[in-house]
């Protein structure tokens, strides 16, 4: 789980925030990762990020107060990997 809380402690100057002083809106994402050893040399790993597909803006995109850096966080995504050790 990743939880970012609100931060609204700075006031805008002449109607604008300077870099690093923008307000931050809270968000929470839930992630799941696991691995399973098939035997001594083989394993499989599975992960799901942002399980509930939360709609949020990343912390840096919020506090930078720059339209070019204002991007949303990743939606739900899954990864699967296989590892062979020798």
ChimeraX commands (.cxc) that place a marker at each C-alpha (Angstrom):
marker #1 position 0.00,0.00,0.00 radius 0.5
marker #1 position 1.20,3.48,-0.85 radius 0.5
marker #1 position -0.59,6.35,0.88 radius 0.5
marker #1 position 0.25,10.00,0.26 radius 0.5
marker #1 position -1.43,12.54,2.50 radius 0.5
marker #1 position -2.60,16.07,1.79 radius 0.5
marker #1 position -0.19,18.99,1.93 radius 0.5
marker #1 position -1.59,22.46,1.59 radius 0.5
marker #1 position 0.74,24.53,3.74 radius 0.5
marker #1 position 2.00,27.08,1.22 radius 0.5
marker #1 position 0.11,30.06,-0.12 radius 0.5
marker #1 position 0.38,31.13,-3.75 radius 0.5
marker #1 position 2.28,34.34,-4.47 radius 0.5
marker #1 position 0.46,36.60,-6.94 radius 0.5
marker #1 position -1.91,33.72,-7.67 radius 0.5
marker #1 position 0.84,31.19,-8.52 radius 0.5
marker #1 position 2.78,28.58,-6.60 radius 0.5
marker #1 position 6.54,28.38,-6.99 radius 0.5
marker #1 position 8.25,25.05,-7.71 radius 0.5
marker #1 position 8.04,22.70,-4.74 radius 0.5
marker #1 position 5.27,24.58,-2.95 radius 0.5
marker #1 position 2.20,23.32,-4.80 radius 0.5
marker #1 position -0.59,21.62,-2.89 radius 0.5
marker #1 position -0.61,17.82,-2.83 radius 0.5
marker #1 position -3.87,15.89,-2.89 radius 0.5
marker #1 position -3.95,12.58,-1.06 radius 0.5
marker #1 position -4.14,9.21,-2.80 radius 0.5
marker #1 position -3.75,5.54,-1.93 radius 0.5
marker #1 position -2.70,2.66,-4.15 radius 0.5
marker #1 position -2.55,-1.03,-3.35 radius 0.5
marker #1 position 0.10,-3.33,-4.82 radius 0.5
marker #1 position 0.68,-7.08,-4.61 radius 0.5
marker #1 position 3.85,-9.04,-5.35 radius 0.5
marker #1 position 4.65,-12.69,-4.79 radius 0.5
marker #1 position 7.12,-15.32,-5.92 radius 0.5
marker #1 position 7.04,-19.09,-5.97 radius 0.5
marker #1 position 10.04,-21.41,-6.17 radius 0.5
marker #1 position 9.23,-24.23,-8.57 radius 0.5
marker #1 position 12.41,-26.06,-7.54 radius 0.5
marker #1 position 16.02,-25.16,-6.61 radius 0.5
marker #1 position 16.73,-23.42,-9.91 radius 0.5
marker #1 position 13.37,-22.17,-11.22 radius 0.5
marker #1 position 11.01,-19.58,-9.83 radius 0.5
marker #1 position 8.12,-17.46,-11.02 radius 0.5
marker #1 position 7.22,-13.95,-9.83 radius 0.5
marker #1 position 3.87,-12.20,-10.21 radius 0.5
marker #1 position 2.96,-8.63,-9.36 radius 0.5
marker #1 position 0.04,-6.26,-9.71 radius 0.5
marker #1 position 0.47,-2.52,-9.19 radius 0.5
marker #1 position -2.44,-0.19,-8.40 radius 0.5
marker #1 position -4.84,-3.12,-8.03 radius 0.5
marker #1 position -7.96,-0.93,-7.80 radius 0.5
marker #1 position -6.86,1.32,-10.69 radius 0.5
marker #1 position -6.84,4.50,-8.58 radius 0.5
marker #1 position -6.87,7.73,-10.59 radius 0.5
marker #1 position -4.17,10.03,-9.18 radius 0.5
marker #1 position -1.36,12.44,-10.01 radius 0.5
marker #1 position 2.12,11.57,-8.77 radius 0.5
marker #1 position 3.57,13.59,-5.91 radius 0.5
marker #1 position 6.33,15.22,-8.02 radius 0.5
marker #1 position 3.81,16.24,-10.69 radius 0.5
marker #1 position 1.72,17.97,-8.02 radius 0.5
marker #1 position 4.41,19.88,-6.12 radius 0.5
marker #1 position 6.36,21.00,-9.21 radius 0.5
marker #1 position 3.42,23.14,-10.37 radius 0.5
marker #1 position 4.48,22.86,-14.02 radius 0.5
marker #1 position 2.03,21.91,-16.74 radius 0.5
marker #1 position 4.74,19.96,-18.60 radius 0.5
marker #1 position 5.37,17.73,-15.56 radius 0.5
marker #1 position 1.71,17.32,-14.56 radius 0.5
marker #1 position 1.18,13.65,-15.38 radius 0.5
marker #1 position -1.04,10.97,-13.92 radius 0.5
marker #1 position 0.27,7.93,-12.10 radius 0.5
marker #1 position 0.21,4.50,-13.71 radius 0.5
marker #1 position -3.07,2.63,-13.85 radius 0.5
marker #1 position -3.40,-1.02,-12.91 radius 0.5
marker #1 position -0.70,-3.19,-14.46 radius 0.5
marker #1 position 0.52,-6.73,-14.01 radius 0.5
marker #1 position 3.96,-8.26,-14.38 radius 0.5
marker #1 position 5.01,-11.88,-14.64 radius 0.5
marker #1 position 8.60,-13.07,-14.68 radius 0.5
marker #1 position 10.40,-16.38,-14.76 radius 0.5
marker #1 position 13.85,-16.88,-13.25 radius 0.5
marker #1 position 16.28,-19.67,-14.03 radius 0.5
marker #1 position 19.34,-19.86,-11.82 radius 0.5
marker #1 position 22.37,-21.95,-12.75 radius 0.5
marker link #1:1,2 radius 0.2
marker link #1:2,3 radius 0.2
marker link #1:3,4 radius 0.2
marker link #1:4,5 radius 0.2
marker link #1:5,6 radius 0.2
marker link #1:6,7 radius 0.2
marker link #1:7,8 radius 0.2
marker link #1:8,9 radius 0.2
marker link #1:9,10 radius 0.2
marker link #1:10,11 radius 0.2
marker link #1:11,12 radius 0.2
marker link #1:12,13 radius 0.2
marker link #1:13,14 radius 0.2
marker link #1:14,15 radius 0.2
marker link #1:15,16 radius 0.2
marker link #1:16,17 radius 0.2
marker link #1:17,18 radius 0.2
marker link #1:18,19 radius 0.2
marker link #1:19,20 radius 0.2
marker link #1:20,21 radius 0.2
marker link #1:21,22 radius 0.2
marker link #1:22,23 radius 0.2
marker link #1:23,24 radius 0.2
marker link #1:24,25 radius 0.2
marker link #1:25,26 radius 0.2
marker link #1:26,27 radius 0.2
marker link #1:27,28 radius 0.2
marker link #1:28,29 radius 0.2
marker link #1:29,30 radius 0.2
marker link #1:30,31 radius 0.2
marker link #1:31,32 radius 0.2
marker link #1:32,33 radius 0.2
marker link #1:33,34 radius 0.2
marker link #1:34,35 radius 0.2
marker link #1:35,36 radius 0.2
marker link #1:36,37 radius 0.2
marker link #1:37,38 radius 0.2
marker link #1:38,39 radius 0.2
marker link #1:39,40 radius 0.2
marker link #1:40,41 radius 0.2
marker link #1:41,42 radius 0.2
marker link #1:42,43 radius 0.2
marker link #1:43,44 radius 0.2
marker link #1:44,45 radius 0.2
marker link #1:45,46 radius 0.2
marker link #1:46,47 radius 0.2
marker link #1:47,48 radius 0.2
marker link #1:48,49 radius 0.2
marker link #1:49,50 radius 0.2
marker link #1:50,51 radius 0.2
marker link #1:51,52 radius 0.2
marker link #1:52,53 radius 0.2
marker link #1:53,54 radius 0.2
marker link #1:54,55 radius 0.2
marker link #1:55,56 radius 0.2
marker link #1:56,57 radius 0.2
marker link #1:57,58 radius 0.2
marker link #1:58,59 radius 0.2
marker link #1:59,60 radius 0.2
marker link #1:60,61 radius 0.2
marker link #1:61,62 radius 0.2
marker link #1:62,63 radius 0.2
marker link #1:63,64 radius 0.2
marker link #1:64,65 radius 0.2
marker link #1:65,66 radius 0.2
marker link #1:66,67 radius 0.2
marker link #1:67,68 radius 0.2
marker link #1:68,69 radius 0.2
marker link #1:69,70 radius 0.2
marker link #1:70,71 radius 0.2
marker link #1:71,72 radius 0.2
marker link #1:72,73 radius 0.2
marker link #1:73,74 radius 0.2
marker link #1:74,75 radius 0.2
marker link #1:75,76 radius 0.2
marker link #1:76,77 radius 0.2
marker link #1:77,78 radius 0.2
marker link #1:78,79 radius 0.2
marker link #1:79,80 radius 0.2
marker link #1:80,81 radius 0.2
marker link #1:81,82 radius 0.2
marker link #1:82,83 radius 0.2
marker link #1:83,84 radius 0.2
marker link #1:84,85 radius 0.2
marker link #1:85,86 radius 0.2
view
